[in-house]
Amino acid sequence: MKVVKPTAPESPARARWTFLTNHAHVLIALTREPSARVRDIAELVGITERAVLQILSDLEGGGVIERAREGRRNIYRVNPDVQLRHPLESDHRVAELLSLAR
């Protein structure tokens, strides 16, 4: 997986927050590269490998992703039909969120 880093320098104020959570960032990364390594996802999202592992566990426990072993790698399949969890978005599905990131 090729890690694409932002090209424009970020101001300190801009770097403090984003519109999407780390869970959403990990999900988007898996959609783009289902066989991504934890290390690659961590670097791309800007969080620790331990945090990625916890997020993967959360997503798998919530039925958002399924994990399958292929050789020495995990392959992740995203379930686009799962409803978003927060009450404000619960009438929307994962597929809608992912469509914004294309």
SEZA-901833 format. One record per residue: x, y, z of N, C-alpha, C in turn; residue in one letter. Coordinates in Angstrom, 2 decimals, padded with zeros to 5 digits. Example, Ala and Ser with C-alpha at 12.3 -4.5 7.8 and 13.67 -1.06 7.14 Angstrom:
// residues 2
{{013.19,-005.69,007.80},{012.30,-004.50,007.80},{013.20,-003.30,007.80},A}
{{012.85,-002.25,007.08},{013.67,-001.06,007.14},{012.90,000.03,007.87},S}
//
This chain:
// residues 102
{{000.84,-001.17,000.00},{000.00,000.00,000.00},{000.88,001.23,000.00},M}
{{000.64,002.13,-000.89},{001.41,003.37,-000.95},{000.78,004.39,-000.02},K}
{{001.58,004.94,000.86},{001.10,005.94,001.80},{001.24,007.30,001.15},V}
{{000.12,008.01,001.06},{000.11,009.35,000.46},{000.00,010.36,001.58},V}
{{001.01,011.18,001.70},{001.02,012.20,002.75},{000.57,013.53,002.16},K}
{{-000.03,014.39,002.97},{-000.46,015.70,002.48},{000.73,016.48,001.92},P}
{{000.50,017.17,000.82},{001.59,017.93,000.21},{001.67,019.36,000.73},T}
{{000.55,019.92,001.09},{000.56,021.30,001.59},{000.87,021.31,003.08},A}
{{001.73,022.22,003.52},{002.00,022.29,004.96},{000.74,022.68,005.71},P}
{{000.52,022.04,006.84},{-000.66,022.33,007.64},{-000.34,023.36,008.70},E}
{{-001.27,024.25,008.90},{-001.12,025.22,009.99},{-001.41,024.48,011.29},S}
{{-000.87,024.97,012.42},{-001.14,024.31,013.70},{-002.63,024.20,014.01},P}
{{-003.41,025.21,013.64},{-004.85,025.17,013.93},{-005.53,024.09,013.10},A}
{{-005.11,023.91,011.88},{-005.72,022.92,010.99},{-005.37,021.50,011.42},R}
{{-004.22,021.29,011.96},{-003.76,019.95,012.32},{-004.44,019.41,013.58},A}
{{-005.13,020.22,014.33},{-005.71,019.80,015.61},{-006.96,018.95,015.48},R}
{{-007.69,019.06,014.37},{-008.93,018.30,014.27},{-009.27,018.02,012.82},W}
{{-010.13,017.01,012.63},{-010.65,016.68,011.30},{-012.13,016.41,011.43},T}
{{-012.82,016.34,010.33},{-014.26,016.09,010.36},{-014.59,014.63,010.64},F}
{{-013.71,013.72,010.29},{-013.97,012.30,010.47},{-013.16,011.74,011.63},L}
{{-013.67,010.70,012.25},{-012.96,010.05,013.34},{-011.87,009.13,012.81},T}
{{-011.02,008.67,013.69},{-010.00,007.69,013.30},{-010.65,006.39,012.83},N}
{{-011.80,006.05,013.38},{-012.51,004.85,012.92},{-012.88,005.01,011.44},H}
{{-013.38,006.17,011.08},{-013.74,006.42,009.68},{-012.50,006.40,008.80},A}
{{-011.41,006.98,009.27},{-010.17,006.98,008.49},{-009.66,005.57,008.25},H}
{{-009.70,004.72,009.26},{-009.26,003.33,009.11},{-010.18,002.61,008.13},V}
{{-011.47,002.83,008.25},{-012.43,002.21,007.35},{-012.19,002.62,005.90},L}
{{-011.93,003.88,005.67},{-011.65,004.37,004.32},{-010.36,003.74,003.79},I}
{{-009.35,003.65,004.64},{-008.09,003.03,004.22},{-008.31,001.57,003.83},A}
{{-009.13,000.84,004.58},{-009.40,-000.56,004.27},{-010.21,-000.71,002.99},L}
{{-011.07,000.24,002.73},{-011.85,000.20,001.50},{-010.93,000.37,000.29},T}
{{-009.97,001.24,000.43},{-009.02,001.49,-000.67},{-008.01,000.36,-000.83},R}
{{-007.62,-000.27,000.28},{-006.61,-001.34,000.24},{-006.97,-002.41,001.27},E}
{{-007.80,-003.39,000.87},{-008.28,-004.41,001.81},{-007.18,-005.28,002.43},P}
{{-006.01,-005.32,001.82},{-004.93,-006.14,002.39},{-003.86,-005.29,003.08},S}
{{-004.21,-004.06,003.42},{-003.25,-003.16,004.06},{-002.77,-003.73,005.40},A}
{{-001.50,-003.53,005.68},{-000.94,-003.94,006.97},{-001.29,-002.90,008.02},R}
{{-001.35,-003.35,009.26},{-001.64,-002.45,010.38},{-000.65,-001.29,010.39},V}
{{000.60,-001.60,010.13},{001.65,-000.57,010.11},{001.35,000.51,009.06},R}
{{000.91,000.08,007.88},{000.60,001.03,006.80},{-000.61,001.89,007.15},D}
{{-001.62,001.27,007.73},{-002.82,002.02,008.13},{-002.46,003.05,009.19},I}
{{-001.66,002.64,010.17},{-001.26,003.55,011.24},{-000.53,004.76,010.69},A}
{{000.37,004.54,009.77},{001.12,005.66,009.19},{000.21,006.57,008.38},E}
{{-000.69,005.97,007.62},{-001.59,006.75,006.78},{-002.53,007.61,007.61},L}
{{-003.10,007.02,008.67},{-004.06,007.72,009.51},{-003.37,008.66,010.50},V}
{{-002.14,008.32,010.86},{-001.42,009.16,011.81},{-001.68,008.78,013.26},G}
{{-001.87,007.48,013.49},{-002.10,006.98,014.84},{-001.18,005.78,015.06},I}
{{-001.18,005.26,016.28},{-000.30,004.14,016.59},{-000.88,002.82,016.05},T}
{{-000.01,001.84,015.92},{-000.45,000.51,015.50},{-001.43,-000.07,016.52},E}
{{-001.18,000.17,017.79},{-002.07,-000.31,018.84},{-003.47,000.30,018.68},R}
{{-003.53,001.58,018.34},{-004.83,002.23,018.12},{-005.54,001.62,016.92},A}
{{-004.80,001.33,015.85},{-005.39,000.69,014.67},{-005.95,-000.67,015.05},V}
{{-005.20,-001.46,015.81},{-005.69,-002.77,016.23},{-006.98,-002.66,017.03},L}
{{-007.07,-001.67,017.90},{-008.30,-001.48,018.69},{-009.46,-001.08,017.77},Q}
{{-009.19,-000.21,016.82},{-010.24,000.21,015.88},{-010.69,-000.97,015.02},I}
{{-009.75,-001.78,014.54},{-010.11,-002.96,013.76},{-011.00,-003.89,014.58},L}
{{-010.66,-004.05,015.85},{-011.47,-004.89,016.74},{-012.87,-004.30,016.90},S}
{{-012.96,-002.99,017.08},{-014.26,-002.32,017.21},{-015.09,-002.52,015.94},D}
{{-014.47,-002.29,014.78},{-015.19,-002.41,013.51},{-015.64,-003.84,013.26},L}
{{-014.78,-004.79,013.59},{-015.14,-006.19,013.41},{-016.26,-006.58,014.38},E}
{{-016.15,-006.15,015.62},{-017.19,-006.44,016.62},{-018.53,-005.83,016.27},G}
{{-018.51,-004.71,015.58},{-019.74,-004.04,015.15},{-020.29,-004.55,013.83},G}
{{-019.61,-005.53,013.25},{-020.07,-006.09,011.99},{-019.77,-005.24,010.77},G}
{{-018.96,-004.21,010.95},{-018.65,-003.30,009.84},{-017.62,-003.92,008.90},V}
{{-016.69,-004.70,009.45},{-015.71,-005.39,008.62},{-015.67,-006.86,008.99},I}
{{-015.19,-007.66,008.04},{-014.90,-009.07,008.28},{-013.44,-009.27,007.93},E}
{{-012.78,-010.09,008.73},{-011.36,-010.35,008.54},{-011.19,-011.79,008.08},R}
{{-010.38,-011.98,007.03},{-010.06,-013.33,006.55},{-008.56,-013.42,006.36},A}
{{-008.03,-014.58,006.65},{-006.59,-014.81,006.51},{-006.30,-015.28,005.09},R}
{{-005.31,-014.68,004.47},{-004.85,-015.11,003.15},{-003.33,-015.19,003.21},E}
{{-002.83,-016.40,003.38},{-001.39,-016.55,003.60},{-001.02,-015.95,004.94},G}
{{-000.08,-015.03,004.93},{000.35,-014.37,006.17},{-000.35,-013.04,006.40},R}
{{-001.26,-012.70,005.53},{-001.93,-011.40,005.61},{-003.39,-011.53,005.96},R}
{{-003.92,-010.47,006.54},{-005.35,-010.34,006.74},{-005.92,-009.58,005.55},N}
{{-007.08,-010.02,005.10},{-007.82,-009.32,004.07},{-009.12,-008.88,004.73},I}
{{-009.47,-007.62,004.56},{-010.66,-007.07,005.20},{-011.74,-006.81,004.16},Y}
{{-012.95,-007.20,004.50},{-014.09,-006.92,003.64},{-015.03,-006.01,004.43},R}
{{-015.38,-004.90,003.82},{-016.27,-003.93,004.46},{-017.71,-004.29,004.13},V}
{{-018.56,-004.28,005.15},{-019.99,-004.50,004.95},{-020.65,-003.14,004.77},N}
{{-020.99,-002.76,003.54},{-021.52,-001.43,003.27},{-022.95,-001.23,003.77},P}
{{-023.63,-002.29,004.16},{-025.03,-002.18,004.55},{-025.25,-001.93,006.04},D}
{{-024.17,-001.90,006.81},{-024.30,-001.64,008.25},{-024.70,-000.18,008.48},V}
{{-025.63,000.02,009.40},{-026.06,001.37,009.74},{-024.99,002.07,010.57},Q}
{{-024.86,003.37,010.40},{-023.95,004.16,011.23},{-024.50,004.16,012.66},L}
{{-023.60,004.29,013.62},{-023.95,004.05,015.02},{-024.52,005.24,015.77},R}
{{-024.09,006.43,015.46},{-024.55,007.61,016.22},{-026.00,007.92,015.87},H}
{{-026.81,008.32,016.87},{-028.22,008.61,016.59},{-028.45,009.64,015.48},P}
{{-027.55,010.59,015.34},{-027.71,011.59,014.28},{-027.55,011.01,012.88},L}
{{-026.80,009.91,012.76},{-026.55,009.31,011.45},{-027.16,007.91,011.31},E}
{{-027.91,007.47,012.28},{-028.37,006.07,012.29},{-029.29,005.70,011.13},S}
{{-029.81,006.69,010.42},{-030.63,006.37,009.26},{-029.80,006.29,007.98},D}
{{-028.47,006.29,008.14},{-027.55,006.18,007.00},{-026.70,004.92,007.16},H}
{{-026.14,004.48,006.06},{-025.34,003.25,006.03},{-023.88,003.56,005.75},R}
{{-023.02,002.59,006.05},{-021.58,002.72,005.83},{-021.29,003.09,004.37},V}
{{-022.03,002.52,003.45},{-021.82,002.80,002.02},{-021.91,004.29,001.73},A}
{{-022.83,004.98,002.38},{-022.99,006.42,002.16},{-021.76,007.19,002.65},E}
{{-021.23,006.79,003.81},{-020.04,007.42,004.33},{-018.87,007.22,003.38},L}
{{-018.73,006.00,002.91},{-017.59,005.67,002.03},{-017.71,006.38,000.67},L}
{{-018.93,006.65,000.24},{-019.11,007.34,-001.04},{-018.56,008.77,-000.99},S}
{{-018.51,009.35,000.20},{-017.96,010.70,000.35},{-016.43,010.73,000.18},L}
{{-015.80,009.61,000.40},{-014.33,009.56,000.40},{-013.75,009.11,-000.93},A}
{{-014.54,009.02,-001.95},{-014.05,008.58,-003.27},{-013.45,009.69,-004.05},R}
//
